[in-house]
Amino acid sequence: MFIQLLISGIAVGVIYGLIAMGMVLIFRTVGIMNFAQGDFLMFGGYFAYTFNQMFGLNIVISLILAALCMGVIGVIFMRTSYWALRKAQAKAIIVSAMGASIVLREGARHIWGAIPLTLDRVKEGSVVLAGATIQWQYVAIIGIALLMMLLVYFLLEKTFIGNIMQATAQDQYMSSLVGIPVVVSIGLTFALSAVITGICGGLLAPIFFLNNTMGTMAGSKAFAAIVIGGFGSVPGAIIGGLIVGLVEQFGGAYISSTYQLALIYIVLIVFLMFRPKGLFQEKIQEKA
Amino acid sequence: MNKKMAGMILSMLMVTGTVMGAVPTSAAGDTIKIGLTVPLSGDRASEGSYATNALELVVEEINSAGGVLGKDIEVVVQDTTGTDVGATNAYLKLAADDDIVAIIGSDNSNDNIAIAASAEASQILTTTQGSSPTLQETCEAGEWLFQLRACDSTLCAALMDYAVNEMGSKSFTIIHDTETASADQARLFQEGIEANGGTVDEVIPFTNGTKDFTAQLSQAMQSDSDALVVACLQTEAAILIQQAKALGIEKPIYGSNAFGDPVTVDLAGESINDAYSITAWVPDSPNEMGAEFSKKYEETYDEACAKAAAQIRDHIYVICEAIETAGSTDRTEVRDAMLTLTNYEGAITTYDCSLKGNCGKGGLIVQVKDLIPTVVEEITTK
């Protein structure tokens, strides 16, 4: 049972971590928590369904095409929900994101309907590992998540575009002064965030099934992951996600299956009480 | 134009407007309105999708056959959003419309219990689709609420009787959603098992909205039960049974009505084969009227007819029968006429509305074979 719970906890944990990473990327750039992040997960899943089930494409190709579509959605989201309000109070932008969340949810229901859907797995079946039966889809989730983390690290740390995105995240005004196109950089950040989260939706959909509310719970757990990991920290988001996933699985099995979800938020409260900055303090200094 | 002429014209316009306003609009006078509360958004929006599809078919059927009391019927839908607060708000909006003769509640017992007080206060005939024993008691205690469904107290006991005495399972692990109807079903399953001499090794609850059941199924695997019993809604049922099969759980699974639902079967795929369910309806209905409606539904919408659709069909027809029997759209007369319908044959089952609670007389034990919920035993409530 221990190995079973460990693998399952890591698999869902990396998903929460990736969603949290998407939220952190946006937070670092514009200083606002995106409450529509969970709906990016849902929309990405629906795009993957469209390419896989409606157009009959292979699931891997469907995930790639869904990622491209989510990149476009991310840019549209930035232009409609954030850009016009960028000089307004943070509250206004948060409310705008919450409104966009409702639009995405209800839009998905009108486009794809209310009946839950499913799509192909990356690989069917299960594998036995140390006496535990692990679904190949969980293995695929962990593998693809690790690959995405590496790609994001490479993008942000080793490429010119990544340097631009990081510079914009650190100081938009100075970045604009040195000639960095800030609107492009912010758009790329939103696009990257949407791509990461959308691929997670496509990976989760065969296990948890698609409906227009699937992102709500995942989004709130990702928020817990950010608090635990530390606001503004990308590694913190991943570690926080893993902690949330493992608490969910082990807490549900050994403490209480009824209060499995409540355990996550109890851990969150404990962190807020004793380590409010999270495991990894924010690297970016506050602006003067 | 002088002032005197202008004043005359204005006066004529005012008088004309008053006269026009006094004439009843033709739409309100020519139709009989029935209200319907269903979730069109939220987690249970699929139920609303089936319900609105069904009502289009049924309304067209009834109106093309001459309507009720010589008038067309119109069903006014309000969204419950899948919550009891939303259900109450939706109900109150409909009840405030004086043209609405009766209201159909949603398929969730919790929602219907939430609207019970409003139904009594509004004094409008309300039919409910939920099956919980708590709802049965609520309906029997009131004057205006009718549970047009066989109650879970009978159906769950029948499935456990079958599991123990026909299938030979003696020990069970029960996994259930903590939402009210599923929790009630779990309790009834447990009572049914113990009443037939079986034992319950473990009861494992999970919160509504849980997506990963590794923790629950790992716990279930620790016990040495002969069978699993599961009470939950459609999506959770599909996820749970897929994950159970992936973990190598091969013992028999007996489930609540979600396990025989087309949505669950489509999602779960082959994992759900051989699972048993207690339900009121399957698309391959043994009821002649039901089979006809199911076929028409599938031909029109290119999807299997789920319980949510068949229930709406029966509720609308029962209400129309009550209105015809009353010979009036007066709410009290319609309610009184409803109480006289003791043997009304519907697409799902026969209804005895004089009981107010547990009005449906039958249910089905089904087993999924090659992705088709197949009836293994028909049950008649006592």
Interface residues (C-beta under 8 A of the other chain):
Chain A: M1 Q4 L5 S8 V12 E106 R109 G113 A114 I115 P116 L117 T118 S126 T133 Q135 I207 F208 F209 N211 N212 T213 M214 M217 E248 Q249 F250 G251 G252 A253 S257 T258 Y259 Q260 L261 A262
Chain B: L40 S41 G42 D43 A45 S46 G48 S49 T178 I204 P205 F206 T207 G209 T210 K211 D212 T214 A215 Q216 S218 Q219 M221 Q222 Q234 T235 A238 I239 Q242 Q243 A246 L247 G248 V263 D266 L267 G269 E303
